[in-house]
Amino acid sequence: MDYTAARLEMVEKQLKERGITDPRVLDAMRVIPRHEFVPENIRDHAYDDSPLPIGQDQTISQPYIVGVMSQALKLTGGETVLEVGTGSGYQTAILSLLARHIYSLERFAELAEGASDVLERLGCTNVEIYVGDGSQGLADMAPFDAITVAAAAPSIPGTLRSQLQPEGGRLVIPVGDAKEQFLEVITRRGNRWDVQRIGSVRFVPLIGTFGFKGD
């Protein structure tokens, strides 16, 4: 399979034609090889317009959703970003081209280790991955210019809101339950948080102290 051709077609058909206009996001998604983050037995589907299983009942997000979330962060290159839900590491790799430094949190050690291996192989040197409860964020590294969450929370965790840069920090997070979720963008203005809802989505649940309760 010609992965490069498939990737370029993905950007044209799945992203540009559906409203992803940020040139930096489009360039990053042209560069990062999504197939490297997909299990070998389904790599021929790496550039399909759909999420794919990566183990531990988790998924790599649909390319369009990665584009939407990356664009909503409005990154210009100098930011410190927190990613909640490393998963395969694909979104992490995209973010590594869009911001100065990425901290990423993953609940499953096996996924974190796999993502670290691929990111290192691809030369993503501005990324640090931690294993832990993503709903708690990383207070020691806060404040963050931007936070992105790749799992749905029942409500916006106050822990993550409080870890945003006070003037203009942005949080992109799916909020809802198993039946209905919406992608929300929260912008912090001092002690005020402006919320914008940008679309209906479907994510795995955010398990943790300030998310859904796990087993």
N, C-alpha and C positions, 0 to 999 in steps of 0.2 A: 504493500500500500504506500502511496505517496503522501506521507504525513504533512509535508510542507504545503502541498497543493490543497489538502483537506483543511489545513489550518487557515490558509488565506481565504478559502471559500467560506469557512465559518465566520470570519470577521466580516466579509462582505454581506453574506446572506442573513446570518443570525444576529449580527450586531448593528452594522450601519443601516440596514434596511428597516430596523426596528427601533431606531432612535438613539443609539449610542453614538455620540458626536465628539466626545472628548478625544482629541488626537493622541494624547499621551496614553490613554487607556487602550485605544485601538492599536497603537504601536506595540504596547506591552503584550497584548494578546496575539499579535502577529509573531512575536518573538518567542514567547514561552511555549515549549512543546507539551501540550496537555497530555499527549499519549504517554509521556514519561511518568505521569502520576496515576495512571490507570493500570489495574492488574493486567498482566500479559495476555490472559485468555480472552479479554474483551477490548484489546487495544484497537482493533479495527473499528470500534464504535466511539473512539475517543473524541471525535469531532462531531458526533451526533448532537442534535438539539435536545438533549435530555440529561438528567442526572444519571450517575452510574454508581453501582455498589463498590465500596472499597474495603469491606470487612467491618466487623464490630457493629453491624446494623447501621453503618454510616454511609454517606454518599459523597461523591464529588459533585458539586453543584453544576447545573445546566450552564453552559457558557454565557448565555444571555443574562442570567441572573448575576454571574460574576461581573459581567460588564456593567450592569445596572448599579450594583453595590459599589463597585470601584469608582464609577462616575459620580455617584452621590456623595462620596467622600471629598470631592473637589481638591485633590492633592496637587501640589505644585512642585514638590521635590525636596523640600526642606523639613518635612514633618516627622514626628515620632508617632508611630501608629501601634495600637494594640489590636490584635486579631484574636477573637474568641472562637475556637473551633478550628484548629489547624487542619484536621482531616488528612487529606492526601498531600497537602502542601501546595496545591496549585494556586489557590488565591494568594497564599503567602508569597509565592514567586512573582505573581503579578504585582503585588504591593511593593515588593523589593525594588522594582523598577520605577515606582511612582513616588516613593518617599525616602527619607534619609535613613530611618532605622525602624525595623519591625520587631515587636515583641509578640509572640504567638503562644496561645494557651490551648492545650489539648487534654481531654479527660483520659484518653486511652494511651498508655505508654507505648504500646505496639505501633499505633498510628503515628505518634510523635517521632518515634525512632525511624520509621520508614520515610516519613516526610523529611526528616533531617538528612538522611542519606541522599535522597534525590536532590534536595536543595544544595547540599555540599557539592555533589557531582556537577550541578549546573552552574556553580560559582556564585551562588547567592550568599554573599559574605556579610550582609547587613541585617541578618535575621537571627533572633534568639528564640528558641522554642522551650517552653516549660510545660510540665505535666501538672495539672491541678484543676480545681473547680473554676471554670470560666466565668460563672456568674459572680464571682468575687473580684474578678479583674486582677490587676497587679498593682496594688497600692504603692508599693515601694518604688515603682518606676513612673508613677503618675507625676504630673498631669500629662495626658496625651492630647495631641492635636486632633487625632481622629481615632475612633474605635469602630470596628466592624464585627458583627456577631453572626456566625453561620449556623445558628440554631434558634428555634422559636422560643421566646419567653412568654409566660402568662401575662406579664406586665413589664414595663421598663425597669430593670434593676437599678435601685438608687445607688448601689455601689459603683456601677459603671457611669451613671450620670455624674457622680461626684468626682470621678477620675478624669473628666474632660477638662481641657484647658479652659479657664474661666471666660475668656473672650473669644468666642467663635469656634470652640471645640465642637466636633461633629460626631454623632453616634448613629450608625446605621444598623438597624436590628429588626428582625421579624417578630411580631407580637401577635399572640393568639393561642388557640388550642388546636387539637388534632383535626377539627372540622373547618376552621376558618382562621387564616393568618393574613396580616398585612405588613408590608415592609414600611418601616417608619424611619424618618430622618430627624434626629433631635439636635438642635443647635443651641449651645449654651451661651447665654448672655448674662454673665455674673450669676445671680441667684435665680435667673429665669431660664426656662428651657422651652424653646419653641419647637413644636412637633408638626411635621409634615408627613402625611401618608401618601406613598407613591405607587402602591399597587398590591394586588393580591398575590400571595406566594404560598409555597408548601415546603417546610423545612422539618428536619428531625427536631425533637424537643431539646431545649437547653436544660440539662440535668444539673442540679446543684442547689446550694443553700438558698439562692435567690431566683431559682428557676423552678422547674418541675422536680418532684421527688422521684429518685430512682429506686431500683430494687435494693 
